Amino acid sequence: MITEQKNISEQFEQKTIPHIDLLYNFALRMTDNKNNACSLVTETYSQAFGFWKYLEEDTNHKEWLLRIIRNTFSKKYKAKLKHLELVDFKEVENEYQKIKLSLQNDPTFEQLLYDSCGDSEISKIISSLQEDFRIVVILCDIEGYTYDEIADFVDVPVGTVRSRLHRARKMLLTKLYKLANEKGYLTKRMIGNDGNE
């Protein structure tokens, strides 16, 4: 019995520990807090170990663990998620169009925004998105999943993934622009490029 338990533990560690960095990064971007991220990863591994003996051999362990962490996050933060303000997409669209129009002559503007803001600032902006939008941005733009893989993961049609991602990117760009403008990054960058004000 002890040998069997040891074998199960070794198999579990061998198949799941390689994904711990991915889970932690996902948890950190979802919670925007190191302690909460660690707690979420710990809870995920605890739940995963409890179900390990029922798992089918051909299971994709990475996706299985991501589903567990997503569901755990949703349950744990459900009350908090209900209080998130709803996004007015008309307002986001209007702001996005104004930004695009005012800088239509600069094709590198989006990259300038991302370069101007640090990783921690971008992470905070990502974590400010509603869960549905945050998940697709993390999985597509950070982890490199395909639309089909994301659709399977979040259990929605591919068209919904595309729509969420499109809206999420607009929200991100709008929030990044506001932050970069507030911090003076855009002015500094433009002065630096032109050599004068």
N, C-alpha and C positions, 0 to 999 in steps of 0.2 A: 504493500500500500504506500509506504514512504517512497519507494523507488518510483512508483507510478506518478505520485504527486511531484517528485523531483523532475521527472521527464516532462510532465505537463508544464511546469514552471520554466524549464529550459526552452521548450518549444515556444511558449508564450513570449519569453524574452527575445529569443532569436528572431521571431517574426514581427514583433511590435516595437521593440526598442529602436530599430533603425528609423522609425518615423517620429521619434519624440521631438526633434527640432521642428519639423513641419507642424506638429500639433501645438507646440509652444508658440510658434510664430502666429499661427491661426488664432489661438486663444488670446495672445497679446493684442492682436489687431481687433479682435471682437470686444475685448474688455477694456483695453487701453490702460491696464494696470498689471504690473508684474506679479503681485501677490495673488490677484484674482486669476491671472493666467496660469500660475503654478497650481493653484487650487483646482482649476478646471481640468488641467492635464492629469493631475493626480486622481481626480474623480473619474475621468475617462478611462484611465488604466485600471482602476478598481472595478468599474463596470465591465470592461472588456474581459478581464480575467475571470469574472463571475460567469460569463457566457462562453468562455473559450472552449470548453468541452463539447458544446453544442454546435460549434462552427463547422461548416462544410470545408473539405480540403481545398477546393478550388476558389475559396473566398479571396478577394482582393483586400488584403489586410489594411493597406493605406486608406482606401475608400471606406472600409468598415469603421476604422478608428475615427475618420473625419465625420462620419454620420453620427457616431456616438457623441463626439465632442460638440457637434452642432446641436443635437437634441438636448444634451445636458445644459448647454448654454441657454437654449430657448426656455427650458423648464426653470432653470435657476434665476434667470433674469426676466421672467415673464411679466412680473409686476412693473419692473422698470421699463420694459419695452412698451407696455400699454400707455405709459405717460409721455412717450416721445411725441413731439409735435408732428402733425401730419405735414407733408411737404406740399406746398402750393406749386405745382409744376408749371403753371402759367407764369408765375413770378420768376421761377428758375429759368424758364425758356426766354423770357424777356431780358433778364440780366445777361444770360449767355449770349443772346443775339447782339446786345449792346457791346459787350466785350469783343466779340468777333468783328463787328463792324468797325469799332474804333481802332482795331489792330489788324485789319485785313491785309495790310501791306507787309506784315511780318509773319512769314510762314513758320518761323521758329519760336513763336510766342509761347505755345504750350510747353515746349521744352524749357524755355526761359523760366516759366513759372515753377516747374518741377525742380530745376537747378537752383532757383533762388531760395526755395523753402527747404529746410533740413528734413531728414528722415523722420525725426520725432514730430515735427509739425505736420508732415504729410500723414503720419500714423494717426495723429489726433483728429485730423480732418476725416480720414477714412472711418475712424471709430465713431464719428459724429453722424454718419449715415445710418439710416434705418437698417435693421438686420437684413432684409431681403436684398437691399442694394449693396450693403457691405460684403455679404457673402459672395456675390457674383464678381465684384471687383477683386476681392482677395483671390478667389479661385482662378479667374481669368488673367488679370493683369499682373498679379504677383506670383502665383503658383503655376501659371501657364496651362491650365486645363482648357480643353476644347469646349465649344458650346454644347455639344452632345453630352460630354462627360458632366458638365455643370447641370444640364437639364435633368440628367439621371440622378445626380446627387441631391438637388433641391426638389426633385419630383414635380417639375413643371415642363410644359412644352418648350422646345428650342426657341420659338418666337418670343416667348415670355422672357427667356434669358437674354436674348438680344435687346429687347425693349428695356429691361431693367438695367442692363449694362450701359446702354445708350444714355438713359436718364442719369444713372449714377455718375458717369463720366462728365456729363454737363454740370451736375451738382458739384463734383470735385473741382472742376475747372473754375466755376464761379466762386467757390469757397477759397481756393488757392489764390485767385486774383484778388479777392478782398484782403486776405492775409498779407500777400506780397505788397499790396498797395498801402495797407496800414503800417507795415514795418518799413516802408520806404525802399524795399528791394527793387521795385520796378524803376523808380527814379534814379537810384544809384547805378543800376545796370544801363539805363538809357544814357545817363550822363557819361558813364564809362565808355560806352560804344561810340558816342558822338564826339566826345572830347570837350563838349561845352554844354551849357544848359539849354 
